[in-house]
């Protein structure tokens, strides 16, 4: 029985375009086929299944990439599972067969999809850290647009810095060794 091992490298290709970021990412892997495992140069069919758990369960989405060239074991495919990355864990299960024939053989274990493909959630974020984006404080740079600000929520250092900046002094002009106010001493 043919044994197929897969060493996996995931790279994300996320070009920045004027139209925005897509959900497509590039998957690159190394396919070792046979016993003993050898790097192969032939075309394969791949089936990529997206799961929310590392074993068991049902696939969230499935994509096939047929007749993929494998050169010295290396292959590259573009995958787009759409809006299936809400921030929860995702796992990729891969099945493979020689191009055009036979049943797919599932490769184990499933591979965790790490944070790089998750960068797409930033452009779709409605909440930042659980707080709606419109609840963050917007200022015009000098604090004059601040409203509904509770002084009890400001740390003493922040209040002093705000007062100093209000007098037109930039933070770089101040240091802990300087004192504010008049200086008294004997002459």
URVEN-V720191 format. One record per residue. N is the residue number from 0. RES is the residue in three letters. SS is DSSP state (~ for helix, > for strand, _ for the rest). PSI is psi in degrees with one decimal (* if undefined). OMEGA is omega in degrees with one decimal (* if undefined). Layout:
n: <N/N>
res: <RES/RES>
ss: <SS/SS>
psi: <PSI/PSI>
omega: <OMEGA/OMEGA>
This chain:
n: <0/1/2/3/4/5/6/7/8/9/10/11/12/13/14/15/16/17/18/19/20/21/22/23/24/25/26/27/28/29/30/31/32/33/34/35/36/37/38/39/40/41/42/43/44/45/46/47/48/49/50/51/52/53/54/55/56/57/58/59/60/61/62/63/64/65/66/67/68/69/70/71/72/73/74/75/76/77/78/79/80/81/82/83/84/85/86/87/88/89/90/91/92/93/94/95/96/97/98/99/100/101/102/103/104/105/106/107/108/109/110/111/112/113/114/115/116/117/118/119/120/121/122/123/124/125/126/127/128/129/130/131/132/133/134/135/136/137/138/139/140/141/142/143/144/145/146/147/148/149/150/151/152/153/154/155/156/157/158/159/160/161/162/163/164/165/166/167/168/169/170/171/172/173/174/175/176/177/178/179/180/181/182/183/184/185/186>
res: <UNK/UNK/UNK/UNK/UNK/UNK/UNK/UNK/UNK/UNK/UNK/UNK/UNK/UNK/UNK/UNK/UNK/UNK/UNK/UNK/UNK/UNK/UNK/UNK/UNK/UNK/UNK/UNK/UNK/UNK/UNK/UNK/UNK/UNK/UNK/UNK/UNK/UNK/UNK/UNK/UNK/UNK/UNK/UNK/UNK/UNK/UNK/UNK/UNK/UNK/UNK/UNK/UNK/UNK/UNK/UNK/UNK/UNK/UNK/UNK/UNK/UNK/UNK/UNK/UNK/UNK/UNK/UNK/UNK/UNK/UNK/UNK/UNK/UNK/UNK/UNK/UNK/UNK/UNK/UNK/UNK/UNK/UNK/UNK/UNK/UNK/UNK/UNK/UNK/UNK/UNK/UNK/UNK/UNK/UNK/UNK/UNK/UNK/UNK/UNK/UNK/UNK/UNK/UNK/UNK/UNK/UNK/UNK/UNK/UNK/UNK/UNK/UNK/UNK/UNK/UNK/UNK/UNK/UNK/UNK/UNK/UNK/UNK/UNK/UNK/UNK/UNK/UNK/UNK/UNK/UNK/UNK/UNK/UNK/UNK/UNK/UNK/UNK/UNK/UNK/UNK/UNK/UNK/UNK/UNK/UNK/UNK/UNK/UNK/UNK/UNK/UNK/UNK/UNK/UNK/UNK/UNK/UNK/UNK/UNK/UNK/UNK/UNK/UNK/UNK/UNK/UNK/UNK/UNK/UNK/UNK/UNK/UNK/UNK/UNK/UNK/UNK/UNK/UNK/UNK/UNK/UNK/UNK/UNK/UNK/UNK/UNK>
ss: <_/_/_/>/>/>/>/>/>/>/_/_/_/_/_/_/_/_/_/_/_/_/_/_/>/>/>/>/>/>/>/>/>/_/_/_/_/>/>/_/_/>/>/>/>/>/>/>/>/>/>/_/_/_/_/_/_/_/_/_/>/>/>/>/>/>/>/>/>/>/>/_/_/>/>/>/>/>/>/_/_/_/_/_/_/_/_/_/_/_/>/>/>/>/>/>/>/>/_/_/_/_/_/_/>/>/>/>/>/>/>/>/_/_/_/_/~/~/~/~/~/~/~/_/_/_/>/>/_/_/>/>/~/~/~/_/_/_/_/_/_/_/_/_/_/_/_/_/_/_/~/~/~/_/_/~/~/~/~/~/~/~/~/~/~/~/_/_/_/_/~/~/~/_/_/_/_/_/_/_/_/_/_/_/_/_/_>
psi: <134.8/132.2/131.5/125.0/148.9/121.2/130.4/136.2/127.3/126.4/141.4/129.0/104.3/78.9/147.4/118.2/160.0/-29.9/-5.1/171.5/139.6/178.5/1.3/140.4/160.3/130.9/127.7/138.7/171.2/124.2/119.2/120.0/147.4/179.5/115.2/158.1/132.5/152.2/132.6/155.9/93.2/166.8/142.4/156.9/136.9/144.2/123.8/124.0/131.8/128.7/159.4/-6.6/159.1/-20.9/150.3/-167.9/-178.4/148.1/137.6/-39.6/154.1/135.3/141.4/140.1/110.7/149.5/45.6/125.0/132.4/116.9/114.1/38.6/-20.8/139.0/157.7/133.1/154.9/132.6/141.0/100.1/9.8/-147.5/55.3/21.9/76.9/0.6/-12.9/160.4/143.6/144.2/142.1/123.4/134.6/135.1/149.0/153.4/160.9/143.9/126.1/4.1/151.5/179.7/153.3/139.2/122.1/132.4/136.0/153.2/171.3/151.8/130.3/135.0/115.9/-172.1/-25.5/-51.6/-22.2/-4.6/-18.3/-24.7/-24.5/-39.3/-16.2/5.9/125.6/-21.7/143.4/112.3/29.5/-6.1/131.6/140.0/-33.9/-1.3/-4.6/151.9/125.5/135.1/165.6/11.7/-29.4/3.6/-3.5/-17.8/3.2/132.5/160.2/37.8/121.2/118.6/-24.4/-17.9/1.9/130.5/152.7/-40.0/-39.0/-38.9/-42.6/-43.9/-41.9/-40.7/-42.6/-43.5/-33.7/-24.9/3.6/9.7/128.8/146.7/-32.6/-20.0/-7.8/151.3/165.0/-26.5/-14.5/148.5/147.9/142.8/177.7/154.6/130.8/138.5/168.8/146.8/*>
omega: <-178.6/178.6/-178.1/177.5/-179.0/170.9/-169.5/171.6/177.6/175.3/-179.6/176.0/-175.9/176.1/178.5/-177.2/178.9/-178.6/178.4/-177.5/178.4/178.0/-180.0/173.0/-179.3/177.6/176.8/-179.5/175.7/-179.1/174.3/-175.4/173.5/177.8/-4.3/-178.5/178.1/174.5/-172.2/173.1/-179.4/178.8/179.5/168.6/179.3/171.4/-178.1/-178.5/-179.1/-178.8/175.6/179.0/-174.2/174.3/178.4/177.8/179.9/179.0/175.2/-179.3/179.6/176.4/173.5/172.6/-173.0/175.2/-178.9/177.1/176.0/-175.5/-176.0/178.3/-175.1/174.9/179.3/175.5/173.4/-179.5/176.5/178.8/178.2/-174.9/-178.3/179.4/-177.1/-176.4/177.1/180.0/176.4/-177.7/-179.2/175.0/-176.0/173.7/-174.0/172.9/173.0/-175.9/173.1/-177.2/173.3/180.0/175.9/174.4/-178.2/177.7/-178.8/-0.2/172.3/-178.8/176.5/174.3/-175.0/-165.9/-175.3/176.7/179.9/177.5/178.0/-179.1/-179.8/-179.5/-179.3/-172.3/173.1/-178.9/178.1/-178.8/-179.7/179.4/179.1/-176.0/-178.6/178.0/177.0/-177.4/175.7/178.5/177.4/176.4/-179.5/176.5/-175.6/-179.3/-179.3/176.1/178.1/-179.0/-179.2/-177.6/178.6/-179.4/-178.7/178.4/-178.7/179.5/179.8/179.6/179.0/179.4/178.8/179.3/180.0/179.1/177.6/177.8/178.3/179.5/178.9/-178.9/-179.3/-180.0/-176.3/171.3/-178.0/-177.1/178.4/177.5/178.0/177.3/-177.3/179.6/179.9/178.2/178.5/178.7/*>
